[in-house]
Amino acid sequence: MQVLADTLGPLLPLLAFEGTRIAEIGSGTGRILRVLLSVGASNVLAIEPSRAVRGLRRDLQSDVHRVEILHARGQH
């Protein structure tokens, strides 16, 4: 959580994510996604183009009501 706070802190406090819907392009293993959920994001759309999406789906089963996972590229 501290890495995200250090990165975004000068622009936006983590509390600003509370109750928001967020899209994360390139979710990878879901590390940042889990932080966003922990600071109160209501829903996260995770877009991951690689095979890492399999692990992401497995690891986030308990948050299926708050996370939508798309196996797709973030560009067209």
Sequence and secondary structure as in RCSB ss.txt:
>XXXX:A:sequence
MQVLADTLGPLLPLLAFEGTRIAEIGSGTGRILRVLLSVGASNVLAIEPSRAVRGLRRDLQSDVHRVEILHARGQ
H
>XXXX:A:secstr
 HHHHHHHTTT  GGGGTT EEEEES TTSHHHHHHHHTT SEEEEE  STHHHHHHHHTGGGTTTEEEE S S 
 
